[in-house]
């Protein structure tokens, strides 16, 4: 009976450790995925802002704009 309890305990401990390792690897993968998504969003924003910077006249960025209609 003691041997069976010991084997069951070892099996449960091994199962617990394996579950913990799987959760850590899933968390690491999710973190990598989120980091890549954020990095891609910043790159896309950078391209968009660079494109807009070439099309906007700096005089149009004054606040308050002297021409209310143009604002």
Backbone as a ProteinNet text record, in pm:
[ID]
protein_1_A
[PRIMARY]
XXXXXXXXXXXXXXXXXXXXXXXXXXXXXXXXXXXXXXXXXXXXXXXXXXXXXXXXXXXXXXXXXXXXXXX
[TERTIARY]
82.5	0	88	196.5	288.3	356.5	391.9	457.3	362	236.2	137	115.7	113.8	98.2	218.4	337.2	458.6	457.5	421.2	416	310.2	195.8	91.2	138.3	206.9	261	362.3	450.7	550.5	484.2	382.8	310.3	241.9	177.6	109.7	209.6	324.5	426.9	482.1	506.5	555.6	452.4	327.9	220.9	209.3	221.7	216.4	331.1	451.7	568.3	552.2	501.4	481.9	379.1	270.6	167.8	225.5	307	368.7	461.8	539.8	630.3	552.1	441.7	359.6	299.9	255	198.1	304.6	425.4	534	566.5	569.3	601.2	488.5	363.9	251.9	255.9	289	298	411	523	634.9	596.2	527.8	484.9	386	290.7	192.8	260.7	358.8	431.9	506.6	569.9	639.9	542.8	426.9	327.2	276.7	249.9	203.4	313	437.5	548.8	563.1	549.8	558	441.8	324.5	206.8	227.8	278.7	303.6	412.8	519.2	628.5	576.5	491.5	434	345.7	271.7	186.5	271.6	383.2	470.6	533.7	572.5	631.3	527.5	405	299.2	269.8	266.9	244.1	357	479.3	593.8	583.9	549.4	533.7	422.3	313	201.1	239.7	306.3	346.5	449.8	541.8	640.4	572.4	472.7	399.4	321.8	258.9	181.3	271.3	391	482.2	522.6	528.6	565.1	451	328.1	211.7	149.8	195.3	135.6	228.4	171.1	244.7	259.1	378.8	396.3	313	281.6	199.5	56.3	13.1	-121.5	-131.4	-19.4	-19.8	-23.9	-33.6	-38.5	-168.8	-160	-280.6	-285.3	-388.3	-508.5	-481.3	-542.2	-520.8	-586.1	-516.5	-572.2	-696.7	-710.2	-825.8	-924.5	-1037.1	-1128.7	-1187.2	-1201.8	-1257.3	-1160.3	-1032.5	-931.2	-911.9	-936.9	-922.5	-1023.5
-118.6	0	126.5	120.2	233.5	257.2	149	160.4	221	178.8	233.2	381.9	419.9	562.1	642.3	585.4	652.6	669.8	565.3	574.6	675	673.9	770.4	912.8	932.6	1064.6	1111.6	1021.6	1056.3	1088.5	1011.5	1037.4	1173.4	1205.7	1335	1450.2	1432.6	1537.3	1557.7	1449.2	1456.5	1524.4	1489.2	1548.9	1699.1	1735.2	1876.8	1953.8	1898.7	1964.9	1980	1878	1882.1	1988.3	1995.3	2096.4	2235.9	2255.2	2385	2425	2331.1	2358.1	2393.5	2323.8	2355.1	2494.8	2531.7	2665.1	2772.9	2748.7	2845.2	2860.3	2749.7	2758.7	2828.6	2802.5	2871.4	3020.9	3056.6	3198.2	3266.4	3198.5	3255.4	3273.5	3176.8	3187.1	3301.7	3314.6	3423.1	3558.9	3567.8	3693.5	3730.7	3632.6	3657.3	3704.9	3641.4	3676.6	3819.8	3856.1	3991.4	4093.2	4059.9	4151.1	4174.5	4070	4085.5	4169.6	4150	4227.7	4375.7	4406.8	4546.5	4605.8	4529.3	4578.5	4609.4	4523.7	4546.6	4669.8	4692.9	4811.6	4938.4	4936.6	5054.3	5077.7	4973.4	4988	5044.4	4993	5043.4	5189.7	5227	5366.5	5455.2	5404.3	5481.4	5508.2	5406.4	5424.9	5525	5515.2	5605.3	5749.1	5769.3	5905.1	5962.5	5879.6	5928.8	5969.8	5891.9	5924.4	6054.6	6070.2	6192.1	6314.7	6296.5	6409.3	6469.8	6388.7	6440	6510.3	6493.8	6550.9	6669	6696.7	6804	6924.5	7038.1	7162.7	7203.4	7236.7	7274.8	7396.8	7484.6	7600.4	7559.8	7443.3	7397	7343.5	7326.9	7268.4	7372.1	7498.1	7602.2	7593	7620	7619.6	7749	7817.5	7805.3	7854.9	7792	7825.3	7960.7	8048.1	8181.6	8178.9	8077.8	8068.9	7963.6	8006.9	7910.4	7812.6	7855.1	7767	7653.3	7685.4	7585.2	7488.8	7536.1	7451.8	7339.5
0	0	0	78	83.3	-50.3	-118.2	-248.1	-351.1	-346.9	-439.2	-412.7	-285.6	-250.7	-298.8	-281.7	-327.2	-479	-551.9	-697.7	-742.9	-676.4	-710	-682.6	-571.6	-538.2	-641.8	-681.5	-783.3	-917.2	-952	-1076.2	-1071.8	-959.7	-946.8	-951.4	-883.7	-885.1	-1026.9	-1096.5	-1234.1	-1324.2	-1306	-1385.7	-1357.3	-1231.1	-1192.8	-1257.2	-1250.9	-1310.2	-1460.8	-1526	-1672.1	-1709.7	-1632.5	-1658	-1640.4	-1538	-1512.4	-1628.3	-1676.8	-1789.6	-1916.1	-1940.1	-2057.5	-2047.7	-1929.6	-1911.7	-1933.4	-1884.7	-1905.8	-2053.7	-2127.1	-2269.7	-2345.8	-2308.5	-2372.9	-2345.1	-2221.7	-2186.1	-2263.4	-2276	-2351.7	-2498.1	-2555.6	-2694.6	-2712.7	-2620.3	-2628.4	-2616.1	-2528.1	-2511.3	-2638.5	-2701.2	-2828.6	-2935.5	-2940.7	-3040.6	-3020	-2896.6	-2866.1	-2896.6	-2863.3	-2891.7	-3042.2	-3121.5	-3267.5	-3320.4	-3264.1	-3305.9	-3275.4	-3156.4	-3118.4	-3205.8	-3229.9	-3314.5	-3455.3	-3508.6	-3640.8	-3643.7	-3535	-3528.1	-3527.9	-3457.2	-3456.4	-3593.4	-3660	-3794	-3890	-3884.2	-3971.5	-3941.8	-3814.6	-3777.5	-3827.5	-3818.5	-3865.9	-4015.8	-4092.8	-4237.2	-4268.1	-4195.9	-4218.3	-4185.7	-4073.2	-4035	-4131.4	-4177.7	-4275.4	-4405.7	-4447.1	-4568.6	-4550.3	-4436.1	-4410.4	-4397.8	-4341	-4322.6	-4456.1	-4559.7	-4690.8	-4761	-4712.4	-4779.3	-4705.1	-4585.2	-4505.2	-4503.9	-4526.3	-4521.1	-4373.8	-4328.1	-4186.7	-4145.5	-4240.7	-4205.6	-4168.4	-4214.9	-4182.2	-4039.9	-3974.5	-3841.5	-3729.5	-3762.5	-3659.3	-3582.8	-3452	-3370.3	-3292.3	-3288.9	-3370.7	-3511.5	-3605.2	-3744.8	-3773.8	-3847.6	-3871.4	-3960.1	-4042.1	-4130.3	-4074.7	-4015.1	-3955.1	-4055.6	-4179.4	-4280.5	-4315.4	-4320.1	-4352	-4235.1	-4115.1	-3998	-4003.2
[MASK]
+++++++++++++++++++++++++++++++++++++++++++++++++++++++++++++++++++++++

